[in-house]
Amino acid sequence: MKTTQQQKALLAVSFGTSFTDARKRAIEAVEAELAAAFPDFTLRRAITSHQLSSVKSAAPRAGRFVSEAFKELRDDGFREILIQPFHIIPGFEFEKIKREAGRHAGYFERVFVGKPLLSDDADFKAVAEALRPLFLSLKKAEALLFMGHGSKHAANDAYLRIDAEFRNAGFRSVYVATVEGEPGLAPLIPALKSAGIRKLILQPFMLVAGDHAHNDMAGGDPDSWNSVLSAEGFEVEPRLIGLGEYEAIRKIYVRHALDALSAGNDG
C-alpha cells in the first residue's frame, strides 16, 4: 500500500519495446516531459503489447500491461488517474486503453484519457511543423521517407492525412508509407524516381525506433525497405530515430494530456 499522501497518478502508456536504448531516448523522454508538466502526479508506466508484457525478463523495464497497471494503481490507493497514450493513431491499441479505463473507472474518483499523436485536425499541422527541420536539412535529389506501422483500423487514414499535410506544408520531399495497410511502399517507388530522387533517408514514423525500425526498415533481409530501395537503385540512409526523440513531438503529447485534464475528459 502507498505510504505517501499522493492521490493522483499519470499513467504513460506506450506499445512498449524490447530495445532498451531506444526506449530511453524516446519513451522515457516523453515520460520525463510529462512528469515535469504534472508535478502533482505520480508517474507510472504501462504498455499495450501482450507479447512484451509476458516476457518476464523484459517486464520490469518495458512496463506492466495496462490492465495490470490499473490494478496496481487501485491497490496503491490512487483516486485520480490521468492516462496519456504514446501511440501514433487512435487505433486498436488506443481502444485497449479505453476499454481498460472503462473497466476500472469505478475504482477511482476520476479517470482522464488523453489522445494519441494524430487524433484531431490540429495535430496534423502540429506534427508537420514539429518535423519541419528534417525537411529543411534535405539536399537536392534527397527525400525523407517515414515508415509508419499501418493498421486495418479505420484510423489508418491518419497516415494518408499526414502524408498530404507534408505536401500542404510545402515539404515536397517528405513521404510516408506503412508496413501494413496504406499507403504502401511499392506504389511510391515510381513516384520517387519520377521526382528525380537519388538518395532516400529512412526514418520510423513511430514513437520509438524498435523492432520494425531495426528489421523491416533498416535490416539486411531482402524484403526490408533498406534492401528493396537499394535494389531499385536508390542510395539509402536509415536513421534509427523515433518520433519521441524530438522535443516538439513530445510537447504534443504533453498538450494532449493537459487538454484531457482541463476538458474533464473522463474515460
C-alpha positions in Angstrom: 0.0 0.0 0.0 1.0 3.6 -0.5 2.7 5.4 2.3 2.6 8.9 0.8 -0.3 11.3 0.6 -0.1 11.4 -3.2 -3.6 10.7 -4.7 -3.0 11.4 -8.4 -1.3 9.2 -10.9 -0.3 9.9 -14.5 -0.2 6.6 -16.5 2.0 6.9 -19.5 1.0 4.1 -21.9 3.1 3.0 -24.9 3.1 -0.1 -27.1 6.4 -0.9 -25.5 9.7 -2.0 -26.9 12.5 -4.5 -26.1 15.2 -2.1 -27.3 16.5 -0.5 -24.1 18.5 2.4 -25.6 15.7 3.3 -28.0 13.2 3.2 -25.1 15.3 5.6 -23.0 15.7 8.0 -25.9 12.0 8.1 -26.9 9.5 6.6 -24.4 11.4 7.7 -21.3 12.0 11.1 -22.8 8.3 11.7 -23.3 7.7 10.4 -19.7 10.1 13.0 -18.4 8.3 15.8 -20.2 5.0 14.7 -18.7 6.5 14.4 -15.2 7.7 17.9 -15.5 4.4 19.2 -16.7 2.4 17.4 -14.0 4.5 17.6 -10.8 1.4 16.8 -8.6 1.0 13.4 -10.3 3.0 10.2 -9.6 4.2 8.9 -13.0 3.5 5.2 -13.7 4.2 3.3 -16.9 2.2 0.7 -18.9 2.3 -1.0 -22.2 -0.3 -2.4 -24.6 1.8 -5.2 -26.0 0.8 -8.5 -24.6 3.9 -10.1 -26.0 6.3 -7.7 -24.3 4.4 -7.8 -21.0 4.5 -11.6 -21.0 8.3 -11.7 -21.2 9.4 -11.8 -17.5 12.9 -10.6 -18.2 11.6 -7.5 -20.1 8.5 -6.7 -18.0 10.2 -4.6 -15.3 11.9 -2.5 -17.9 9.2 -2.3 -20.5 6.3 -1.8 -18.1 3.3 -3.7 -17.0 0.4 -4.5 -19.3 -2.2 -1.7 -19.0 -4.7 -3.9 -17.1 -2.1 -4.8 -14.5 -1.1 -1.2 -14.2 -4.7 -0.2 -13.4 -4.8 -2.9 -10.7 -1.6 -1.6 -9.1 -3.0 2.0 -9.1 -6.1 0.8 -7.4 -4.2 -1.2 -4.8 -1.9 1.7 -4.2 -4.8 3.9 -3.3 -4.7 6.5 -6.1 -8.0 8.3 -6.6 -7.5 10.4 -9.8 -5.8 8.9 -12.9 -4.7 10.8 -16.0 -3.8 8.4 -18.9 -1.7 9.6 -21.7 -1.2 7.2 -24.7 2.0 7.4 -26.6 0.5 5.8 -29.7 0.5 7.5 -33.1 -3.1 6.9 -34.2 -6.3 6.2 -32.3 -6.5 2.7 -33.5 -6.7 -0.8 -31.9 -4.1 -0.1 -29.2 -5.9 3.1 -28.1 -9.2 1.0 -27.9 -7.4 -1.3 -25.5 -6.6 1.6 -23.3 -10.2 3.0 -23.4 -11.6 -0.5 -22.6 -9.3 -0.9 -19.6 -10.1 2.6 -18.4 -13.8 1.8 -18.6 -13.4 -1.5 -16.8 -11.5 0.1 -13.9 -13.1 3.5 -13.8 -15.4 2.6 -10.9 -12.4 2.1 -8.6 -11.3 5.8 -8.9 -12.9 9.1 -8.4 -11.9 10.4 -11.8 -10.2 9.0 -14.9 -9.0 11.2 -17.7 -7.8 9.9 -21.1 -5.5 11.9 -23.4 -5.4 11.3 -27.2 -2.7 9.7 -29.4 -0.4 11.8 -31.5 -2.6 12.1 -34.6 -6.1 12.5 -33.3 -7.5 16.0 -34.1 -7.3 18.2 -37.2 -4.8 20.5 -35.4 -2.5 17.6 -34.7 -1.5 17.1 -38.3 -0.3 20.6 -38.7 1.5 20.5 -35.4 3.3 17.3 -36.3 4.3 18.6 -39.7 5.7 21.8 -38.1 7.5 19.7 -35.5 9.3 17.8 -38.3 10.0 20.9 -40.5 13.7 20.9 -39.5 14.1 17.5 -41.1 12.7 18.8 -44.4 14.9 21.8 -44.3 18.0 19.7 -43.9 17.4 17.8 -47.1 19.7 18.4 -50.1 18.9 18.3 -53.8 17.7 14.9 -55.0 17.3 13.7 -51.4 14.0 12.7 -49.9 12.9 11.7 -46.4 10.7 8.6 -46.2 8.9 7.8 -43.0 7.9 4.2 -42.2 4.6 4.1 -40.3 3.3 0.9 -38.8 -0.1 0.9 -40.5 -3.3 -0.8 -39.4 -6.6 -2.4 -40.5 -8.3 0.1 -38.2 -10.2 3.0 -39.8 -7.8 5.3 -38.0 -5.1 4.2 -40.5 -6.4 7.1 -42.6 -4.2 9.3 -40.4 -1.1 8.1 -42.3 -2.6 9.3 -45.6 -3.6 12.6 -44.0 -0.1 13.3 -42.5 1.4 12.5 -45.9 -0.9 15.0 -47.5 -0.2 17.5 -44.8 3.5 17.4 -45.6 2.6 18.4 -49.2 0.3 21.2 -47.8 3.2 22.4 -45.7 5.5 22.6 -48.7 7.5 19.5 -47.8 7.9 18.3 -51.4 10.4 15.6 -50.5 8.9 14.1 -47.4 6.8 10.9 -47.7 5.0 8.4 -45.5 4.5 4.7 -46.2 3.4 1.9 -43.9 4.4 -1.6 -43.1 0.8 -2.6 -43.0 -2.2 -1.0 -44.8 -2.0 2.1 -47.0 0.0 3.9 -48.2 2.3 1.0 -49.0 5.9 1.3 -50.2 5.7 -0.3 -53.7 3.4 2.3 -55.3 5.6 5.1 -54.0 8.8 3.9 -55.8 7.8 5.1 -59.3 6.9 8.5 -57.9 10.2 8.8 -56.2 12.0 8.0 -59.4 9.9 10.4 -61.4 10.7 13.2 -58.9 14.4 12.6 -59.5 15.2 11.3 -56.0 18.5 9.6 -55.8 19.0 9.3 -52.1 16.4 8.2 -49.5 16.7 8.9 -45.8 14.6 6.3 -43.9 13.2 7.1 -40.5 10.4 5.4 -38.4 7.2 7.3 -38.1 6.8 5.6 -34.8 7.4 6.8 -31.2 10.4 4.5 -30.8 13.0 3.0 -33.2 12.2 -0.5 -32.2 11.8 -3.9 -33.9 10.1 -2.5 -37.1 12.7 0.2 -37.5 15.7 -2.1 -37.0 14.4 -5.0 -39.1 11.7 -4.1 -41.5 13.2 -0.7 -42.3 16.9 -0.8 -41.8 17.6 -4.5 -41.8 19.6 -6.5 -44.3 16.9 -9.1 -45.2 15.9 -8.9 -48.9 12.4 -7.7 -48.0 13.5 -4.8 -45.8 12.9 -1.3 -47.1 16.6 -0.7 -47.0 17.2 -3.7 -49.3 14.2 -3.1 -51.6 15.0 0.5 -52.2 18.8 -0.2 -52.6 17.9 -2.8 -55.2 15.8 -0.1 -57.0 18.9 2.0 -57.4 18.5 4.5 -54.5 21.2 5.4 -52.1 19.6 4.6 -48.8 20.5 6.0 -45.3 18.4 4.5 -42.5 18.2 6.6 -39.4 17.1 4.9 -36.2 15.4 7.9 -34.6 11.9 7.6 -33.1 9.5 10.4 -33.0 9.7 10.6 -29.3 13.3 11.8 -29.6 12.1 15.1 -30.9 11.2 17.7 -28.3 8.5 19.3 -30.5 6.7 15.9 -30.8 7.0 15.3 -27.0 5.3 18.6 -26.4 2.3 17.5 -28.5 1.8 14.5 -26.1 2.0 16.9 -23.2 -0.6 19.2 -24.7 -2.9 16.2 -25.2 -2.6 15.3 -21.5 -3.2 18.9 -20.5 -6.3 19.1 -22.8 -7.7 15.9 -21.3 -7.4 17.2 -17.8 -8.6 20.7 -18.5 -11.6 19.5 -20.5 -12.6 17.0 -17.8 -12.2 14.2 -20.4 -13.2 11.3 -18.2 -12.6 7.9 -19.6 
